[in-house]
Every structure is written in structure tokens, then in C-alpha cells.
């Protein structure tokens, strides 16, 4: 084992996300562990997220490090190692801070638009862009990252 699981960060339809630390360097990462739901199309969906993340790297997209297949006695799947985003989701931030200054909201929106623009220039559509899938890199809430590319897709956007 390369990573030590520290805590569960969240869960969704395809799997769970964990905070882990590299056993040698102690560097923190997030690992999304996704189980194959049994069908060939579900398996393709898992690997599509890997492809999407690995090919869509820019400062507004969660950083992808590597992925690995999971072979178990009862299930198979994929693990995706990504940067750990410690600042929480935009949804959590909005619920906690009832009022956000106009300048701050402009800075957040500008980064979201830059990230979506990057994706669209690559003919990629996120399909699930919502406050829960926009996270802050740090607790200072200055830099956002778009996450969760599970249902993203390639589209001709011309």
C-alpha cells in the first residue's frame, strides 16, 4: 500500500472519496474509489472519468495524478488519485456565508467561467456543474477547482 486512508470525504452514485496521505512523503491526496456497477457501459463510465480528468488539466480543474484498476473478490473498479482540495465546496461556503461581497463573487464566477471555457474549447461538457462540484483549493477560498467528471462528455460545440 502506498497511501494511508485518513478519512472519508464524501460519497456519490459511483463510489467514495477519501483523504489519504502518501506513506513516504506524508503528502495529502484525494482518492476517488469507484466500483464497477456490473455492466460494460458502467465500466466505460468509470474509465471515461479517468480519461476526462487526465486530458483536461488546467488551473480551474482538479489536478489528476494517476489512476489504477481495483480487483477485488466481489467487485472491480477504478481508483483516481487527485489533488486534495481542503477548502470545501462552493455549496458549503454559500450556506455558511449568507452574504458574499460583489468583488468576491465576481472572482469566483470568473474562475468558473474560465474553467468551463477551457472545457468547451476541448469540446468537453461537464453536464453536472453545480455548487457541490466546485471546490476551493485552500481554506482562504480564493481559488476554485471544478470536480466530478463522471457524466461529462465530448460534444461538437461549434
N, C-alpha and C positions, 0 to 999 in steps of 0.2 A: 504494500500500500504506500502510495506517495503522499496522500492527503489525510489529514485528521479532521473528521467532521466535528464542528463546534456547535452548530445549532441549525434548526430548520428555519428558513426564512419565509417560505411560502409554498403553496401548492396550487395546482390547476388541473385541467382536464387530462393532460398527458403525463403529469409527473410532479415532482417536488424539487424545490431549490434549497440548497444547503450552503451555509457559510462553512468554508473549510480553510485549513492552514497547511501549507507545504511543510512536511515534517522536517526537512533540512533547513529551509530558509525562513520558515515561520510566516512567509508572505501569505496574505489572505486572498482568497478567490471565492467566487460563487460557482457552484456546480449544479447544473440542472440535470436531474436523472429522470429520463423518460422511458416508460415501459411501452413495448410494442403491444398494441391492442388486439393482435392476432391476425388481422388481415394484411394483405400485401399493400393496400392503399394506406393503411395506418402506419406501416413500417416506412413507406415512402415519405409520409408526412414528417416522421421523426428526422430522417436524413435531409429533408428539404430545409428544415430549420438550421441544421449544421451548414449546408451549402449557403443559405441566405446570410447567416452571420459571418461566415468565413470570407465571403466575397463582397460584403458591404461594409467595409471598415472606414469610418471617418469619425471625427471627434464627437459627433452627436449620436453615435450608435454604440451600444455596449461593446466593449472590446472582447473579441474572441481569441482564446489562446490555443485550444485544441479540443478534440473530441475523441471518444473511444467507445467501442461496442461493449455492451454488457451481456454476458452469457450467464444465465442462472439455471437452476434446476427446474424452476417453474415458469420463468419468464425471461425474455430477452429485451434489449433496449439500447439506448444511447445515453452517454454522459457528455455534457458540454461544459467545458471549463471556460469561465468568463471572468472579467474583472468584477471585484466586489464593489458594489455601489452603496456606500454607508449612509447616504443622506435620505433614504426613504423615497416613497413615491410622491408624485405631484398631488395625488388624491389626499394622502395623509397630510401633506403640507397645507393644502387648501382647507381641510377640515380643522386643523389646528390653528391656523391664522385666518380668522374670519375676514380680515381686510389685508389686501396686498397693495402696496403703493404702485401707482401707474408705471413708474420707471422700472420697477422690479418685474411687473407683469410683462412689460414690453421686452425686457431682456430674456425672460423665459420663452415667450412666444417667438421671438426672433430665432432662438436656438431650435425650437420645434420645427419652424418653417425651413430653416437651413437643413435639418436632418431629413425632412420629407422631400425637399427639393433634391437632395443628394440621391435618395432612393428613386425618385421619379426619373432622374437623369439616367439611372441604371435600369430603367424600365421595371422597377420593383414597386409593388403596392403593399403596404403593411397590413391592411384590412382589419386591424384591431387596435387602432390608435385611440387611446383613452387615458385619463389621468393615472390609472393603475399601471400602465405600460410606459410611463415616462418617469424616470427616476433621477435623483440628484446624486452626483458623484460623491460629494462630501457633505458634511453637516452644515457647511456655510450656505448651502442652497444657491450656489451661483452657476453651476454647470449641470446641464441636464443630459441624459442619455435615453435613447429610445430602446426598449427591450421587447422581448417576446415576439419572435418572428415565426411562430408555429403555423399560422394560417396565411402568411404573406404569400405573394405570388408575382410571377412575371406577367407584365401586361404591355401591349403596344400602346404607349401613351401619346403617340403623335396625332 
